[in-house]
Amino acid sequence: MGTASEWNVYILECADKTLYTGITVDPVRRIKEHNESDRLGAKYTRTRRPVSLVYQESCNDRSSACKREAAIKKLSRRAKQALIAAGCNH
């Protein structure tokens, strides 16, 4: 689990096989929110449940996590799948 100083970038695979990228300090809580909450999970994942964690990486601070999230979101699906396959460190 992350600490307040440990931000994480994560990729979820949705039930429809699409990929969702986000950031959090508590991956376990955040995935639970994506799967169970009608208020706290992302609108995108609410209709694509269940979701599962397929990739996670640590960042030093929120700023670097946001930058990394933006970079991952710009990748093609194929590039994201390669990232997941190469660094499945969750």
C-alpha positions in Angstrom: 0.0 0.0 0.0 1.1 3.5 -0.7 2.0 6.1 1.8 1.2 9.8 1.6 4.5 10.4 -0.1 4.1 7.5 -2.5 1.9 8.2 -5.5 1.1 5.4 -7.8 0.1 5.4 -11.5 -2.1 2.4 -12.3 -3.8 0.8 -15.3 -7.0 -1.1 -14.9 -8.5 -3.6 -17.4 -12.3 -3.2 -17.5 -14.8 -6.0 -18.2 -15.0 -4.9 -21.8 -11.2 -5.2 -22.1 -10.7 -1.5 -22.4 -7.9 0.1 -20.3 -8.2 2.9 -17.7 -5.3 4.9 -16.3 -5.3 6.8 -13.0 -3.3 7.9 -10.0 -3.7 7.3 -6.3 -1.8 6.9 -3.0 -3.9 3.9 -2.0 -4.4 1.4 -4.9 -6.4 -1.1 -2.9 -8.9 1.5 -1.8 -9.1 3.1 -5.3 -9.8 -0.2 -7.1 -12.5 -1.0 -4.6 -14.0 2.4 -5.3 -13.9 1.7 -9.1 -15.6 -1.6 -8.6 -18.2 -0.8 -5.9 -18.9 3.0 -5.5 -21.4 4.9 -7.6 -19.9 8.2 -6.4 -16.2 7.7 -6.0 -15.2 5.5 -8.9 -14.5 7.1 -12.2 -17.5 7.6 -14.5 -15.7 5.7 -17.2 -15.4 2.5 -15.1 -18.9 2.5 -13.6 -20.4 0.9 -16.7 -17.4 -1.4 -17.3 -17.2 -3.3 -14.1 -15.6 -5.3 -12.8 -12.1 -3.8 -13.3 -8.8 -5.4 -12.4 -5.4 -4.0 -11.7 -3.0 -4.9 -14.5 -0.2 -2.4 -14.0 1.2 -0.1 -11.2 4.3 2.0 -10.8 5.4 4.3 -8.0 6.2 8.0 -8.3 7.8 10.3 -5.9 5.1 12.9 -5.8 1.7 13.9 -7.2 3.2 16.1 -9.9 5.4 13.3 -11.3 2.4 10.8 -11.0 0.2 13.3 -13.0 2.9 13.7 -15.7 3.4 9.9 -16.0 -0.4 9.4 -16.1 -0.7 11.9 -19.0 2.2 10.2 -20.8 0.6 6.7 -20.5 -2.8 8.1 -21.6 -1.1 9.3 -24.8 0.2 5.8 -25.6 -1.6 3.6 -28.1 -3.4 0.5 -26.8 -0.6 -1.6 -28.2 2.0 0.4 -26.4 0.1 0.2 -23.1 -0.2 -3.6 -23.5 3.6 -3.7 -24.1 4.1 -1.6 -20.9 1.9 -4.0 -19.0 3.6 -7.1 -20.3 7.1 -5.7 -19.7 6.6 -4.2 -16.3 3.7 -6.0 -14.6 4.9 -4.9 -11.1 1.6 -4.8 -9.2 
